[in-house]
């Protein structure tokens, strides 16, 4: 089954202004490539991906809610949320004893959707042959 993507351009999604298309940008510098690699390392964890997905779906959730949804202890959830918060993808607010987290970067949902698209469509494209 092929998914139809309804992806808002990243510049519109997160309100950061107009950016050139990827193909129109200069080749990444070494420093830029290392930063992208570091971001992918943070996202290269199944728990953090599931936390992000839950937050995208729910809009906002407490550490306790996230722990229940993922079957994890609150301390383990908190540890993973710190890593995600360090990237600037999340924001939090305190309400009494509860801390509520939400995704604040508009690129997160389209990125997860594209990852699912790549995963689900991997068998739909014929393998490439080398020339």
N, C-alpha and C positions, 0 to 999 in steps of 0.2 A: 504494500500500500504506500503510495506516495503522498507525503504531506504537502499541503499548500501553505506556504509561509505568509503570514501577514506581519511583516517586520517593518517597523517605523525606522527610518534612517537614524543612526545613533545621534547625530547632531540635533535632530528634532526631539528625540526621545528624552534626552537628558538636559536639554536647554543650554548646551554649552556653545552654541553658535554654529556657524556653517564651517564644515571641514571638507577638504577635497576628498574625492573618491580614492580608495586605496590604490588603484592603478595609477592615479595621477600624483601620488606622493613620491618624494625621493626615496631611494633605498634606505632602509633603517640603518642608523649608525650602530656601532658596537654597543654603546651605552643604552640606546633605545631597545635593541634586541635583548640585552640582559634584563631590562625592566619588564619586557613582555614575557621572557622566560620565567622571571620571578613570579609574575602574576599567574601564569599557567601552573607553576608549582603549587601555589596556594589553592588554585582550583582543581589540582590533580589529587583530590582527596574525596572519597565517596561521601563521607559524612558532611563535609562542607558543601558539596554540590546538593545533597539532599536538604540541608538547612536552607540554602538559598532558594531551592525550589519551593519548599514549604512557605518561606516568607513571601515569595512572589505570589503564590496562590492565596495566602491568607491576608496579605497586606501588612500585618503586624502580628507579632506573637511574643509571649513571655518566654523566658528560659524554661520554665516549668512546662508550658504548652509544647515547646519544641522538643523537650525531653520525652514527653508522653508520645508525641507523634512519631519520633524516631526510635523509641525504646531505649533511651539513654538516660544516664544520671545527669542532673542539672550541672554539676561541676564539669563533666565532660563536654556538655553543650557549651558552657561558658568558655572553656578553653578554645573551642573551635570558633566561637563567635569573636573572640579577641583577634584571631588571625584574619578573619574576614573584615572586621572593623578596621584593622590596620591598613587595608587596601583602600578605604574610603567608600566601599560599596554599601556599608550599613550605617545606620544611625540608631541611637538608642535614647530612650527617655525613661525616667524613673517615675513610678506611681506608687508611693508607699514603699512596700518591700519588694515590689515587682519591677523588673527592668523589661521594657518592651523594645523589641528590635524590629526594624523595617529596612527594606532595600531602598536606597536613595539614589543609586546610579541607574539611569534609564537604559544603560547598555546591558545590564545583567539578564533581564528576561529575554531579549532577542538572542543573546549569546547562548543561553541554555536551550532556546528553541532551535537555534542553528546546530548545536551539538546533537540534539535529538534527531534533527533532520539528517545529519551526516550518518548517524548510527543506524537509523531506520532505513535509509536509502542505500546503504552500502552494497546490498545485493542487487540493486536495480540497474546499476550501470555496468556495461561490459568491461572486463579488465583491459587495461591499456597494454599495448605491446610496445616494446622498445624498438626504436628504428635503428 
